[in-house]
């Protein structure tokens, strides 16, 4: 039979389908009327019947819901838990005469009935029909409200040892900053405002301004009437954070950009920024902000749980109280942090630990040893040749790019490797998350339906991994789940209305600007509080070129951006027919473009070798050697291969950039690698696009 949590349930009627599924029915004491719920897996149907109704009417209800003909049903009352001692029910007798009365509900005595079949085999059960409306008598009666309150208590996702508050809130917090969180979900959006947020960013009101340290920025104003940020930077004491969080935050290493990040992030405004190399304060800021958000969210849930329990104990849960206690989404996780490598995740967890427990105290962390074993940085590699500092930093540490960890916050414990449905944070790489959203590990897109803060940390590295993972993740985020395991009466109305994307803060950090980053923010930054994009002018990299060269720019025009891939390839073919000479290295940022060019060279029987990210090391070594000794005329290189290897490509006399590299420094690095005699210049060709 079924197992039920706790002893709060009222009298139970279980339909047991022998050899197949089990169905649960809940009775409630309502003036000669029996209410029950048929549950099949995650689906349910509310039904009711008078206690004076015959058993035949109950069988007809089963027929309407489970599609089992009345003539094939045999209802029996179980006299004990053995499932062998039972009494057949007479179709002509009433439910009361058969033992299903209000007395069962009052005494909380289970009344069990089994559903058996006539014939040799059980019929096929289709999916449950669409649930009918809840009976009117269940809506506003005290007994019904009491039943709902008790069911909420059973369905609560919070652990039984949750404290009243996770961390006490600061008494000295600025009231305006304190209200940013509390008023965030109180803001209601009408259809016109939603349409405005979904419209292209170019149609929004914009404001140009300078940030004290980050420099020029552009703000795409949302639908708030109030000013988004103040000219004066906000102080940690004005954020509404807890005193301990403020103390631990201020003990972290700061830099000149921290005040600007704090001023924007703590106001729940979307941000696209390019921190300077060596700047890590942005990570501390968004972690402290996310930590405060989780603390207040969990405190709100716990406080509302107590309100509902207190009202339920008095026998009345008003509708107004139920509506005021909508404090959750469809699932628990509210913060999503995407980072490229395990070494970044390790640093994030260390910073979280210091923000929660401080630098000196050793807080309790679940699965610390397992996490250290899997994520701790390895010994730094030895570089045989001189490499850029940026590459040295990239390759130092644990560079595993497939991971996902659920993190839950309790009063004195930071829980690592918590189940995602019980986690507050989801910390993962794009590949690790995609595998459970749309991959071999499952389809768990419901886990990111409640994300309220989404962070893309080091987007420039993710661009070199596989940007498609990000595109797929954000196509799944905030989609309403197909199954709902939480109490629907606790779900915020904006989630039910499909407006979750307008209440999510999106933060993207990258070392440089890129059109794909701007495109992602333009499409998925729908925050009603607006978006700020750092707009520093590009300094350029040509001054880093150390050898004489002749640069040739091959321009092509297209009217439709979707046609640029084909147009670029045609332009490249025209160039190859006229100017492709021995000693030419072709650099291609996209692997898809690389496949197209490689196939073209094969069809034309061109003398070439290739270095790409999927080639084995032995094949790469042989290709470089054949090109250097001029046995092969052309070397085709993908940007991703070079980015993660930085091997010297000897023998280059000409370079063709299929398009500008995604990483700005690679342009100069590859040019400086070319062979150049004292009286000659390296020839360089760049194919670039102008949109008509």
C-alpha positions in Angstrom: 0.0 0.0 0.0 1.0 3.7 -0.1 3.1 5.3 2.6 2.2 8.7 3.9 4.3 11.3 5.5 3.5 12.2 9.1 0.1 11.8 10.8 -1.5 15.0 9.6 -3.6 13.3 6.8 -7.3 12.8 7.3 -9.2 9.6 6.6 -7.7 7.8 3.6 -9.2 5.8 0.8 -6.6 4.1 -1.4 -7.4 2.6 -4.8 -4.9 -0.1 -5.3 -4.7 -1.3 -8.9 -3.3 -4.8 -8.6 -0.3 -5.3 -10.9 -0.2 -1.7 -12.0 -0.5 1.8 -10.3 -1.7 2.9 -6.9 -4.2 5.8 -6.4 -4.6 7.8 -3.2 -7.9 9.5 -2.1 -8.3 12.0 0.7 -11.6 12.4 2.6 -12.5 15.6 4.4 -15.4 16.0 6.9 -17.8 18.4 5.2 -21.6 18.2 6.2 -22.6 14.8 4.8 -20.3 15.2 1.8 -17.1 13.3 1.2 -14.2 14.9 -0.7 -11.4 12.9 -2.1 -8.5 13.2 -4.5 -7.4 10.5 -7.0 -3.7 10.7 -7.6 -1.9 8.8 -10.4 1.9 9.5 -10.3 2.1 13.4 -10.5 -1.5 13.9 -11.7 -4.5 14.4 -9.5 -8.2 14.9 -9.7 -10.5 16.3 -7.0 -13.9 14.6 -6.7 -16.8 14.6 -4.2 -19.8 12.5 -3.4 -22.6 12.5 -0.8 -22.3 9.9 1.9 -25.8 8.9 1.0 -24.7 8.1 -2.6 -24.5 4.5 -3.6 -21.2 2.7 -4.2 -22.2 2.6 -7.9 -21.7 6.4 -8.0 -18.2 6.0 -6.7 -17.6 3.4 -9.5 -18.9 5.9 -12.1 -16.4 8.5 -10.8 -13.6 6.0 -11.3 -14.9 5.3 -14.8 -14.8 9.0 -15.7 -11.3 9.5 -14.4 -9.5 6.2 -15.1 -11.6 5.1 -18.1 -12.4 1.8 -16.5 -15.9 0.6 -17.3 -18.2 0.2 -14.3 -18.9 -3.4 -15.3 -15.2 -4.3 -15.0 -14.8 -2.8 -11.5 -15.0 -4.6 -8.2 -14.7 -2.4 -5.2 -13.7 -4.2 -1.9 -13.1 -2.8 1.5 -9.8 -3.9 3.1 -10.3 -5.1 6.7 -6.6 -5.0 7.5 -3.2 -4.3 6.0 -2.7 -7.8 4.6 -4.5 -7.0 1.3 -6.0 -10.5 1.5 -8.8 -9.9 4.1 -11.4 -7.8 2.4 -15.2 -7.3 2.1 -16.9 -6.8 -1.3 -19.0 -3.6 -1.6 -22.6 -3.7 -2.7 -23.2 -1.3 -5.6 -26.7 -0.6 -4.2 -25.6 0.3 -0.7 -24.7 3.9 0.2 -21.2 5.0 1.0 -22.2 5.6 4.6 -23.6 2.1 4.8 -20.4 0.8 3.3 -18.4 2.4 6.1 -17.3 5.7 4.6 -18.7 8.3 6.9 -17.7 11.6 8.4 -16.8 9.6 11.5 -13.8 8.2 9.7 -12.6 11.7 9.1 -13.2 12.9 12.7 -11.4 9.9 14.1 -8.7 9.9 11.4 -9.3 6.2 11.0 -8.1 5.0 7.6 -10.9 3.5 5.5 -9.2 1.5 2.8 -10.7 0.2 -0.4 -9.2 -1.7 -3.3 -10.0 -1.7 -7.0 -10.1 -5.2 -8.5 -11.1 -6.3 -12.0 -13.3 -8.9 -13.6 -11.7 -11.0 -16.2 -8.2 -12.5 -16.7 -6.2 -9.3 -17.2 -6.3 -5.7 -16.0 -7.3 -3.1 -18.5 -4.9 -0.5 -19.9 -5.1 2.8 -17.9 -4.8 6.0 -20.0 -3.6 9.3 -18.6 -5.9 11.0 -16.1 -8.5 13.2 -17.6 -8.4 17.0 -17.1 -9.0 17.7 -13.4 -12.5 19.2 -12.8 -12.8 22.4 -10.7 -12.4 22.1 -7.0 -15.9 21.6 -5.5 -17.4 24.9 -4.2 -17.9 23.5 -0.7 -14.1 23.1 -0.5 -13.2 26.7 -1.1 -14.0 28.8 2.0 -15.0 26.4 4.7 -12.8 26.2 7.8 -12.4 22.4 7.5 -11.2 22.7 3.9 -8.7 25.5 4.8 -7.4 23.4 7.7 -6.9 20.5 5.3 -5.0 22.7 2.9 -2.8 24.1 5.6 -1.9 20.6 6.8 -1.2 19.5 3.2 1.1 22.5 2.8 3.0 21.4 5.9 3.5 18.0 4.5 4.6 19.3 1.1 7.0 21.9 2.4 10.3 21.5 0.8 12.3 23.0 3.6 14.3 20.6 5.9 12.9 19.9 9.3 15.9 21.5 11.1 15.5 24.9 9.3 16.1 27.8 11.8 13.7 30.7 12.2 16.1 32.9 10.4 19.3 32.0 8.6 21.2 35.1 9.6 19.8 38.1 11.5 19.2 41.1 9.3 21.1 44.3 9.8 19.3 46.9 12.0 21.4 49.7 10.6 20.5 49.0 6.9 19.3 51.8 4.7 15.5 51.5 4.5 15.5 52.1 0.7 18.2 49.5 0.1 16.4 47.1 2.4 13.2 47.5 0.5 14.7 46.6 -2.9 14.3 42.9 -2.1 11.0 43.1 -0.4 9.4 45.3 -3.1 10.9 43.4 -6.0 8.1 40.8 -6.3 5.5 43.2 -5.2 5.9 45.1 -8.5 3.2 44.0 -11.0 3.6 44.2 -14.7 0.8 44.8 -17.2 0.8 43.6 -20.8 2.0 46.9 -22.2 5.0 46.9 -19.8 5.8 43.3 -20.8 5.7 44.1 -24.4 8.1 47.1 -23.8 10.6 44.8 -22.0 10.4 42.2 -24.8 10.9 44.9 -27.6 14.4 45.4 -29.1 16.8 47.4 -26.8 17.1 50.0 -29.5 13.5 51.0 -28.9 14.0 51.6 -25.2 14.9 54.9 -23.5 18.7 55.1 -23.0 20.9 57.1 -20.7 24.6 57.7 -21.2 26.7 58.3 -18.1 30.1 57.7 -16.6 30.8 55.4 -13.7 33.6 56.5 -11.3 35.9 53.6 -12.0 34.3 51.5 -14.8 34.0 54.5 -17.1 31.4 55.1 -19.8 28.2 53.1 -19.6 24.8 53.0 -21.3 21.6 52.2 -19.4 18.6 50.7 -21.1 15.9 51.9 -18.8 13.2 49.4 -17.7 9.7 50.2 -16.6 10.5 51.7 -13.1 9.7 55.3 -12.6 12.5 55.8 -10.1 16.1 56.4 -10.8 18.1 53.1 -11.3 21.3 54.1 -9.6 22.5 57.1 -7.6 25.6 59.1 -8.5 27.0 58.5 -5.1 28.3 54.9 -4.7 26.4 52.8 -2.2 28.2 51.6 1.0 28.0 48.0 2.3 26.2 49.3 5.3 23.4 50.6 3.0 22.8 47.4 1.2 20.4 45.8 3.8 22.8 43.0 4.4 23.3 41.3 7.7 25.9 42.7 10.0 28.0 39.5 9.8 27.8 39.5 6.0 28.9 43.2 5.9 31.8 42.5 8.2 33.0 39.5 6.2 32.5 41.4 2.9 34.7 44.3 4.0 37.4 41.9 5.1 37.8 40.7 1.5 40.4 42.3 -0.8 39.0 45.3 -2.6 40.0 47.2 -5.7 38.9 50.4 -7.3 36.0 48.8 -9.2 34.2 47.3 -6.2 32.1 50.3 -5.4 30.7 50.5 -8.9 29.8 46.8 -9.0 28.2 47.1 -5.6 26.2 50.2 -6.7 24.7 48.3 -9.6 24.4 44.7 -8.5 22.7 45.3 -5.2 19.9 47.2 -6.9 18.9 44.1 -9.0 19.9 45.8 -12.3 21.2 43.6 -15.1 24.9 44.2 -15.9 27.3 43.5 -18.8 30.8 44.5 -17.7 34.4 43.9 -18.6 36.5 43.7 -15.5 40.2 44.5 -16.0 42.7 41.7 -15.7 43.4 40.9 -12.1 40.1 42.4 -10.9 38.2 39.8 -8.8 36.1 42.1 -6.7 33.1 41.7 -9.0 33.0 38.0 -8.0 32.9 38.9 -4.3 30.2 41.5 -4.9 27.8 39.2 -6.8 28.4 36.3 -4.3 27.6 38.6 -1.4 24.5 39.9 -3.2 23.3 36.4 -4.1 24.0 35.2 -0.5 21.8 38.0 0.9 19.1 37.2 -1.7 19.1 33.5 -0.6 19.0 34.4 3.1 16.0 36.7 2.7 14.2 34.2 0.5 14.6 31.4 2.9 13.7 33.6 5.9 10.5 34.7 4.1 9.5 31.1 3.4 10.2 30.0 7.0 8.3 33.0 8.4 5.3 32.3 6.2 5.4 28.6 7.1 4.9 29.6 10.7 2.1 32.0 9.9 0.2 29.3 8.0 0.8 26.8 10.8 -0.4 29.2 13.4 -3.5 29.9 11.4 -4.1 26.3 10.7 -3.9 25.5 14.4 -6.8 27.9 15.0 -8.8 26.1 12.4 -9.0 29.0 9.9 -6.6 30.0 7.1 -8.0 33.1 5.4 -7.6 33.5 1.7 -5.9 36.8 2.2 -3.2 35.1 4.3 -2.7 32.4 1.7 -2.2 35.0 -1.1 0.2 37.0 1.0 2.3 33.9 1.5 3.1 33.4 -2.1 6.9 33.4 -1.7 8.3 30.6 -3.9 8.8 29.5 -7.5 8.1 26.1 -8.9 11.4 24.8 -7.5 13.8 25.9 -4.8 17.0 26.9 -6.7 17.1 30.7 -7.1 20.7 31.5 -8.1 22.5 30.1 -11.1 26.3 30.6 -11.4 28.0 29.6 -14.6 31.8 29.5 -14.8 34.2 27.8 -17.2 36.5 25.6 -15.0 36.5 23.7 -11.8 39.2 26.1 -10.5 36.7 29.0 -10.8 34.1 27.0 -8.9 36.6 26.2 -6.2 37.4 29.9 -5.8 33.7 30.7 -5.7 33.0 28.2 -2.9 36.0 29.5 -0.9 34.6 33.1 -1.2 31.2 31.9 -0.2 32.7 30.2 2.9 34.5 33.4 3.9 31.4 35.5 3.4 29.3 33.2 5.5 31.7 32.2 8.3 34.5 34.8 8.1 38.2 34.3 7.5 39.1 33.0 10.9 36.3 30.7 11.9 35.9 27.3 10.4 32.3 26.8 9.5 30.7 23.5 8.9 30.7 22.5 5.2 29.2 19.2 4.1 31.3 17.1 1.7 34.3 19.4 2.0 36.8 16.6 1.4 35.0 15.3 -1.7 34.8 18.9 -3.1 38.5 19.5 -2.4 39.5 16.2 -4.0 37.5 16.9 -7.2 37.9 20.7 -7.5 41.2 21.7 -5.9 43.7 23.1 -8.3 46.5 20.8 -9.5 50.2 21.6 -9.5 51.0 24.5 -12.0 52.2 23.3 -15.3 55.8 23.9 -16.6 56.0 26.0 -19.7 59.0 25.2 -21.9 58.7 28.4 -23.9 57.7 32.0 -23.1 54.0 32.4 -23.0 51.7 35.4 -22.3 50.7 35.9 -18.7 47.1 35.6 -19.7 47.7 32.0 -21.0 49.8 31.1 -17.9 46.9 32.1 -15.7 44.4 30.2 -18.0 46.3 26.9 -17.9 47.2 27.0 -14.2 44.8 25.1 -12.0 42.0 22.5 -12.5 40.7 23.1 -16.0 38.0 20.4 -16.0 35.0 22.0 -17.8 32.3 19.5 -17.0 30.8 19.8 -13.5 27.7 20.8 -11.6 27.2 21.2 -7.9 24.1 22.0 -5.8 24.7 24.3 -2.8 22.2 24.7 0.0 22.4 27.2 2.8 21.4 26.5 6.4 21.9 28.3 9.7 25.4 27.0 10.4 26.1 24.7 7.5 27.0 25.2 3.8 25.9 22.0 2.1 27.8 21.0 -1.0 26.5 18.3 -3.4 23.0 18.8 -2.2 20.2 17.6 -4.5 19.4 20.3 -7.0 15.7 20.3 -6.0 16.9 21.1 -2.4 19.6 23.6 -3.4 19.7 27.4 -3.3 22.6 27.7 -5.7 23.4 25.8 -8.8 27.1 26.1 -9.5 28.1 24.6 -12.8 29.9 24.8 -16.2 27.8 25.4 -19.3 28.6 21.8 -20.5 27.7 20.3 -17.1 24.4 22.1 -17.0 23.5 21.4 -20.6 24.0 17.6 -20.0 21.1 17.5 -17.6 18.9 20.0 -19.5 19.1 18.4 -22.9 21.6 15.6 -22.9 22.4 12.0 -21.9 22.1 12.8 -18.2 18.4 13.7 -18.5 16.0 16.5 -19.2 15.8 18.6 -16.0 14.9 22.0 -17.3 12.5 22.5 -14.5 15.5 23.1 -12.2 16.1 26.5 -13.7 12.5 27.6 -13.9 12.9 29.7 -10.7 16.2 31.4 -11.3 16.1 34.9 -9.9 19.9 35.7 -10.2 21.8 34.3 -13.2 25.6 34.9 -13.4 27.8 34.3 -16.4 31.4 34.5 -15.0 34.2 34.7 -17.6 32.1 34.6 -20.7 35.2 35.1 -22.8 36.5 31.6 -21.8 33.1 30.1 -22.4 33.2 31.5 -25.9 36.3 29.5 -26.6 34.7 26.3 -25.2 31.3 26.1 -26.9 28.9 29.1 -27.0 26.1 26.8 -28.1 25.8 25.5 -24.5 24.9 29.0 -23.3 22.3 29.4 -26.0 20.6 26.2 -25.1 20.7 26.9 -21.4 19.0 30.3 -21.8 16.4 28.8 -24.2 15.4 26.6 -21.3 15.6 29.1 -18.4 12.3 30.2 -16.9 10.2 27.7 -18.9 7.2 26.5 -16.8 7.8 22.9 -15.8 5.6 20.1 -17.1 5.3 18.7 -13.6 4.8 20.6 -10.4 5.9 19.1 -7.1 5.5 22.2 -4.9 2.3 23.6 -3.3 0.8 25.7 -6.0 -0.7 28.1 -3.4 2.8 29.2 -2.4 4.0 29.9 -6.0 4.3 33.6 -6.8 1.7 34.9 -9.2 4.4 36.1 -11.7 5.6 32.6 -12.2 2.1 31.3 -12.7 1.5 34.1 -15.3 4.8 33.2 -17.1 6.5 36.4 -16.1 9.5 34.9 -14.3 12.0 36.3 -16.9 11.0 39.8 -16.1 12.0 39.3 -12.4 15.5 37.8 -13.0 18.7 39.6 -12.7 21.3 38.7 -15.4 25.0 39.5 -14.8 27.6 38.8 -17.5 31.3 39.4 -17.0 34.0 39.1 -19.7 37.5 40.4 -20.3 36.5 42.0 -23.6 33.4 42.9 -25.6 31.9 40.6 -28.2 28.8 40.7 -30.4 27.6 37.3 -29.0 27.7 38.7 -25.5 25.7 41.7 -26.5 23.3 39.5 -28.4 22.7 37.3 -25.4 22.1 40.3 -23.2 19.8 42.0 -25.7 17.7 38.8 -26.0 17.6 37.6 -22.5 18.0 40.7 -20.3 14.3 41.4 -19.7 14.7 42.6 -16.1 12.0 45.3 -15.3 14.7 47.3 -13.5 16.7 47.7 -16.7 20.2 46.9 -18.0 23.6 48.7 -17.7 26.3 47.9 -20.3 29.8 49.0 -19.8 30.9 51.0 -22.9 34.6 51.6 -22.6 36.3 52.4 -25.9 38.5 49.7 -27.4 42.2 50.5 -27.0 43.2 48.3 -29.9 46.1 45.9 -30.2 48.1 46.9 -33.2 50.7 48.6 -31.1 51.7 45.1 -29.9 52.9 44.0 -33.4 56.6 43.6 -33.4 57.4 42.9 -37.0 56.9 44.8 -40.3 53.8 43.7 -42.2 51.5 44.6 -45.0 47.8 44.4 -44.0 45.2 43.7 -46.7 41.5 44.0 -45.9 39.0 42.1 -48.0 35.5 43.6 -47.5 32.2 42.0 -48.4 28.7 43.3 -48.0 25.5 41.6 -47.1 22.0 42.9 -46.5 20.8 40.1 -44.3 23.1 39.1 -41.4 21.8 35.5 -41.7 23.5 35.3 -45.1 27.0 36.4 -43.9 28.4 32.9 -43.4 27.8 32.0 -47.1 28.9 35.4 -48.3 32.2 35.2 -46.3 32.9 31.7 -47.7 32.4 32.9 -51.2 34.7 35.9 -50.6 37.3 33.5 -49.2 37.1 31.2 -52.2 37.7 34.2 -54.5 40.7 35.2 -52.5 42.1 31.6 -52.6 41.8 31.5 -56.4 44.0 34.6 -56.8 46.3 34.9 -53.8 46.8 31.7 -51.8 50.6 31.0 -51.9 52.8 28.5 -50.1 53.5 29.2 -46.5 50.0 30.5 -45.8 48.3 30.0 -42.5 44.5 30.3 -42.5 43.1 31.2 -39.0 39.4 30.4 -38.5 37.5 31.3 -35.3 34.5 29.0 -35.8 34.8 25.2 -36.1 31.8 25.1 -38.4 33.6 27.5 -40.8 36.7 25.4 -40.5 34.8 22.3 -41.6 33.5 24.2 -44.6 36.9 25.4 -45.6 38.5 22.0 -45.0 36.0 20.3 -47.3 36.5 23.0 -49.9 40.3 22.3 -49.9 39.7 18.6 -50.2 37.4 19.1 -53.2 39.9 21.3 -54.9 42.8 18.9 -54.0 44.6 21.7 -52.2 47.9 20.9 -50.4 47.1 21.6 -46.8 47.2 20.3 -43.2 45.0 21.3 -40.3 45.3 21.9 -36.5 42.0 21.8 -34.7 40.7 21.1 -31.2 39.5 17.5 -32.0 42.7 16.3 -33.7 44.9 13.9 -31.7 48.3 15.2 -30.5 50.3 13.0 -32.9 48.4 14.3 -35.9 48.9 17.9 -34.8 52.6 17.4 -34.4 52.9 15.8 -37.9 50.8 18.6 -39.5 53.0 21.3 -38.0 56.1 19.5 -39.2 54.8 19.1 -42.7 54.0 22.8 -42.9 57.3 23.9 -41.5 59.3 21.9 -44.0 57.1 23.2 -46.9 55.8 19.7 -47.7 52.3 21.1 -47.4 51.4 24.5 -48.8 48.7 25.6 -46.4 48.1 25.3 -42.6 44.5 25.7 -41.4 44.2 26.5 -37.7 41.1 27.0 -35.5 41.2 29.7 -33.0 40.0 27.3 -30.2 43.0 25.0 -30.8 45.5 27.9 -30.6 43.8 29.5 -27.6 44.2 26.4 -25.5 47.6 25.4 -26.8 49.6 28.5 -27.8 52.1 26.3 -29.8 54.5 28.1 -32.1 53.4 27.7 -35.7 56.7 27.8 -37.5 57.0 28.5 -41.3 54.3 31.1 -41.6 55.0 33.6 -44.4 51.4 34.8 -45.0 48.4 34.9 -42.7 44.8 34.9 -43.7 42.2 35.7 -41.0 38.9 34.2 -42.1 37.4 36.8 -39.7 38.7 38.7 -36.7 39.6 36.4 -33.8 37.2 36.4 -30.9 40.1 37.1 -28.5 41.8 40.4 -29.4 45.3 39.5 -28.3 45.5 36.5 -30.7 45.7 38.8 -33.7 49.0 40.2 -32.6 50.3 36.9 -31.2 49.9 35.1 -34.5 51.4 37.9 -36.5 54.5 38.1 -34.2 54.9 34.4 -34.7 55.4 34.7 -38.4 58.8 34.3 -40.2 60.2 37.7 -41.3 63.5 38.4 -43.0 65.1 41.7 -42.4 64.1 43.3 -45.8 60.7 41.7 -46.2 57.3 42.3 -44.8 54.8 39.7 -43.7 51.6 39.7 -45.8 48.3 39.6 -43.9 44.8 39.4 -45.3 41.6 39.9 -43.2 38.2 39.1 -44.5 35.7 41.5 -42.8 32.0 42.2 -43.1 30.1 45.4 -43.6 26.3 45.2 -43.0 24.4 47.2 -45.6 
